[in-house]
Amino acid sequence: MTAPEHQPPPPHDPPYLAHLDANGKSQLLADHLFSVSRRAAHSAAKIHVASAGQLVGLVHDLGKDFGSAKTVELACSKWMDVRAFGQLFALPKKAKGKGADDEAEAGVSIPIRGPVTVQSAFSVQPVDVSSTQITKSVSSEGDGSKRGSDTMGMKHRVDAGVYVFYGSMNPQLAERTGFSDEDADTIKNLLPKLFENDASSARPDGSMEILKVIWWKHHSKAGQHSSAKVHRSLKMNPDGTYNLEPIEGLKPEEIPGF
């Protein structure tokens, strides 16, 4: 795919103002947003959600003077995940000022369509699901196969399985958000390490891994072939091996797991 590199939003003339006091002292909207975002991130870090606090601080007053186009421009230049996967900003309701345009009007939701799509993963064959009781202590009822009165819950897991998931990148949407070839390479380099540092009780370290990443790169925005045809060229086997059917003009890059 081909997409222009993202650039920070250009300065505007006249600049947007956030505040103007009786003495004529003003604060630019951009300065206000970044200042609030830093303070919000510092406060949110106390409950381990600094990134969310930063995001809320940055967009909280965008509806004052920025219309949806400016919101998209600023957010996409700031965060790779927004320009890659998209976002929905819900701005608070404000009274419509004199001369305000419809985009800056209160209570709007500003959607950003991201160019990167990742589908759900499905197992190559049916899987067996094991269920385990979570108890306060040792279950004292029955043979352990049924839930007892002292059971706090059930934990379900898949003991073994091979999964396949597909994705795509839309060059036209990439141009809108500023998603670049460098961003695409970042995702390509991260996919083999998808399950690293992502452990849980149902997915302990080492229990899941990426076996292979198959990466196709078209030579035009329209693509030489449809996404469906490209995806069908991969035939996955239950033992984790696979076969690739050749497609004219496209050479897949086979990247081993981490």
C-alpha positions as CSV (number, residue, x, y, z in Angstrom):
1,M,0.0,0.0,0.0
2,T,1.1,3.6,-0.5
3,A,0.1,6.4,1.9
4,P,1.6,9.8,2.8
5,E,3.5,10.2,6.0
6,H,1.5,11.8,8.8
7,Q,2.4,15.4,9.6
8,P,1.4,17.5,12.7
9,P,-1.4,19.9,12.0
10,P,-0.3,23.2,10.5
11,P,-0.6,26.5,12.4
12,H,-3.8,28.4,11.8
13,D,-4.3,32.0,11.2
14,P,-6.1,33.3,13.2
15,P,-5.3,30.9,16.0
16,Y,-8.1,29.3,18.0
17,L,-8.5,30.7,21.5
18,A,-9.5,28.7,24.6
19,H,-9.8,31.5,27.1
20,L,-9.8,35.3,27.1
21,D,-10.0,37.1,30.5
22,A,-11.1,40.7,31.2
23,N,-7.5,41.9,31.0
24,G,-7.1,40.6,27.5
25,K,-4.9,37.8,28.4
26,S,-5.6,34.8,26.2
27,Q,-4.6,31.1,26.0
28,L,-4.4,29.3,22.7
29,L,-6.7,26.3,22.4
30,A,-3.8,24.0,21.4
31,D,-1.8,25.0,24.5
32,H,-4.8,24.6,26.7
33,L,-5.6,21.1,25.4
34,F,-2.0,19.8,25.7
35,S,-1.7,21.4,29.2
36,V,-4.9,19.7,30.4
37,S,-3.9,16.4,28.8
38,R,-0.7,16.4,30.8
39,R,-2.4,17.1,34.0
40,A,-5.1,14.5,33.3
41,A,-2.5,11.9,32.4
42,H,-0.7,12.6,35.7
43,S,-3.9,12.2,37.7
44,A,-5.0,9.1,35.8
45,A,-1.6,7.4,36.3
46,K,-2.6,6.9,40.0
47,I,-5.2,4.3,38.8
48,H,-3.0,3.0,36.0
49,V,-4.9,4.6,33.1
50,A,-2.6,7.5,32.1
51,S,-3.1,7.1,28.4
52,A,-6.9,7.3,28.8
53,G,-6.5,10.4,30.9
54,Q,-4.3,12.0,28.3
55,L,-6.8,11.3,25.6
56,V,-9.7,12.7,27.6
57,G,-7.7,15.8,28.4
58,L,-6.7,16.4,24.8
59,V,-10.2,16.2,23.3
60,H,-12.3,17.7,26.1
61,D,-12.6,21.1,24.6
62,L,-12.1,20.4,20.9
63,G,-15.8,21.2,20.3
64,K,-15.2,24.8,21.2
65,D,-13.7,25.9,17.9
66,F,-12.5,22.8,16.2
67,G,-14.9,21.2,13.9
68,S,-14.8,17.5,13.1
69,A,-12.1,18.0,10.5
70,K,-9.7,19.6,13.0
71,T,-10.5,16.9,15.6
72,V,-9.6,14.2,13.2
73,E,-6.4,16.0,12.1
74,L,-5.2,16.5,15.6
75,A,-6.0,13.0,17.0
76,C,-4.5,11.2,14.0
77,S,-1.3,13.2,14.2
78,K,-1.0,12.4,17.9
79,W,-1.9,8.7,18.1
80,M,-0.9,5.8,15.8
81,D,-3.8,3.6,17.0
82,V,-6.3,6.3,16.1
83,R,-5.0,6.7,12.6
84,A,-4.7,2.9,12.2
85,F,-7.9,1.5,13.7
86,G,-10.1,4.6,14.0
87,Q,-11.9,6.1,16.9
88,L,-15.2,7.7,17.9
89,F,-15.1,11.0,19.8
90,A,-18.2,12.0,21.7
91,L,-18.0,15.7,22.5
92,P,-20.0,17.2,25.3
93,K,-23.1,19.2,24.6
94,K,-22.6,23.0,24.5
95,A,-24.7,25.9,23.6
96,K,-24.3,26.9,20.0
97,G,-22.5,30.2,19.8
98,K,-23.3,33.1,17.5
99,G,-21.9,32.4,14.1
100,A,-20.8,28.8,15.0
101,D,-20.9,26.3,12.2
102,D,-22.7,23.0,12.4
103,E,-19.5,20.9,12.9
104,A,-18.6,22.9,16.0
105,E,-22.2,22.6,17.3
106,A,-22.7,20.9,20.7
107,G,-23.3,17.2,21.3
108,V,-21.7,15.8,18.2
109,S,-20.0,12.4,17.7
110,I,-17.0,12.6,15.5
111,P,-16.2,9.2,13.9
112,I,-12.8,8.4,12.4
113,R,-12.6,5.4,10.1
114,G,-9.3,3.6,10.4
115,P,-7.7,1.8,7.4
116,V,-6.6,-1.3,9.4
117,T,-9.1,-4.1,9.8
118,V,-8.3,-7.2,11.9
119,Q,-10.9,-10.0,11.7
120,S,-11.8,-12.5,14.4
121,A,-9.6,-15.6,14.8
122,F,-11.2,-19.0,14.2
123,S,-9.9,-22.5,14.9
124,V,-9.0,-24.7,11.9
125,Q,-10.8,-27.7,13.6
126,P,-13.4,-27.9,16.4
127,V,-11.8,-27.5,19.8
128,D,-12.5,-29.1,23.2
129,V,-13.4,-26.7,26.0
130,S,-12.3,-27.7,29.5
131,S,-14.1,-26.2,32.5
132,T,-12.7,-25.9,36.0
133,Q,-14.5,-24.8,39.2
134,I,-13.1,-21.9,41.1
135,T,-13.9,-22.6,44.8
136,K,-13.3,-20.9,48.1
137,S,-11.7,-24.1,49.3
138,V,-11.9,-27.7,48.3
139,S,-15.4,-28.6,46.9
140,S,-17.2,-30.9,49.3
141,E,-20.1,-31.8,47.1
142,G,-20.4,-34.7,44.6
143,D,-17.5,-35.9,42.4
144,G,-16.3,-32.5,41.4
145,S,-18.0,-32.5,38.0
146,K,-20.9,-30.4,39.0
147,R,-21.0,-26.9,40.5
148,G,-21.3,-26.9,44.3
149,S,-22.7,-24.3,46.6
150,D,-19.2,-23.3,47.6
151,T,-18.1,-22.7,44.0
152,M,-17.3,-19.0,43.2
153,G,-17.4,-19.5,39.4
154,M,-16.2,-21.5,36.5
155,K,-13.0,-21.1,34.4
156,H,-13.1,-22.2,30.8
157,R,-10.1,-22.9,28.5
158,V,-9.2,-24.4,25.2
159,D,-6.4,-27.0,25.8
160,A,-5.1,-27.1,22.2
161,G,-6.0,-25.4,18.9
162,V,-4.6,-23.8,15.7
163,Y,-6.3,-20.4,14.9
164,V,-6.2,-18.3,11.8
165,F,-7.1,-14.6,11.5
166,Y,-7.0,-12.2,8.6
167,G,-6.5,-8.5,8.2
168,S,-6.3,-5.7,5.6
169,M,-5.3,-2.1,5.1
170,N,-7.3,0.3,3.0
171,P,-5.1,2.9,1.2
172,Q,-7.9,5.3,0.6
173,L,-8.7,5.5,4.3
174,A,-5.0,5.6,5.1
175,E,-4.7,8.9,3.1
176,R,-7.5,10.4,5.2
177,T,-6.0,9.5,8.6
178,G,-2.3,9.9,7.7
179,F,-1.5,6.2,8.2
180,S,1.9,5.7,6.5
181,D,4.0,2.9,5.2
182,E,6.1,3.3,8.3
183,D,3.0,2.7,10.4
184,A,2.2,-0.4,8.4
185,D,5.7,-1.7,9.0
186,T,5.3,-1.1,12.7
187,I,2.2,-3.4,12.7
188,K,4.0,-6.0,10.6
189,N,6.9,-6.1,13.1
190,L,4.6,-6.3,16.1
191,L,2.3,-9.2,14.8
192,P,4.9,-12.0,15.4
193,K,5.1,-10.8,19.1
194,L,1.3,-10.5,19.6
195,F,1.1,-12.7,22.7
196,E,4.3,-11.5,24.4
197,N,3.7,-9.8,27.8
198,D,0.0,-10.6,27.4
199,A,-0.5,-13.4,29.9
200,S,-3.6,-14.1,32.0
201,S,-4.8,-17.0,34.2
202,A,-6.6,-18.5,31.2
203,R,-3.7,-17.7,28.8
204,P,-0.4,-18.2,30.8
205,D,3.0,-17.2,29.4
206,G,4.0,-19.7,26.7
207,S,0.6,-21.2,26.2
208,M,-0.1,-19.3,22.9
209,E,2.2,-18.1,20.1
210,I,2.2,-16.7,16.6
211,L,3.4,-19.5,14.3
212,K,3.6,-17.4,11.1
213,V,2.6,-14.1,9.6
214,I,1.9,-14.0,5.9
215,W,2.1,-10.5,4.5
216,W,1.0,-9.5,1.0
217,K,1.8,-6.0,-0.4
218,H,0.0,-4.8,-3.5
219,H,1.6,-2.4,-5.9
220,S,-1.4,-0.1,-6.5
221,K,-4.1,1.5,-4.3
222,A,-6.8,-0.6,-6.0
223,G,-4.8,-3.8,-5.5
224,Q,-4.0,-6.5,-8.1
225,H,-6.6,-8.9,-6.6
226,S,-9.5,-8.8,-4.1
227,S,-8.9,-9.3,-0.4
228,A,-11.1,-12.4,-0.5
229,K,-9.0,-14.0,-3.3
230,V,-5.8,-13.3,-1.4
231,H,-7.1,-14.7,1.9
232,R,-8.4,-17.9,0.1
233,S,-4.9,-18.5,-1.2
234,L,-3.8,-19.6,2.3
235,K,-4.8,-23.1,3.2
236,M,-4.1,-23.9,6.9
237,N,-3.7,-27.5,8.2
238,P,-4.7,-28.7,11.6
239,D,-1.0,-29.4,12.6
240,G,0.0,-25.7,12.0
241,T,1.5,-26.2,8.6
242,Y,0.0,-24.4,5.6
243,N,0.0,-24.2,1.8
244,L,0.0,-21.0,-0.3
245,E,-1.5,-20.9,-3.7
246,P,0.4,-18.6,-6.1
247,I,-1.3,-15.4,-7.1
248,E,-0.1,-13.5,-10.2
249,G,1.8,-10.4,-9.4
250,L,1.8,-10.9,-5.6
251,K,4.6,-12.5,-3.6
252,P,3.8,-13.3,0.0
253,E,6.3,-12.5,2.7
254,E,6.5,-15.3,5.3
255,I,7.5,-14.0,8.7
256,P,8.2,-16.6,11.4
257,G,6.7,-16.1,14.9
258,F,8.9,-14.5,17.7
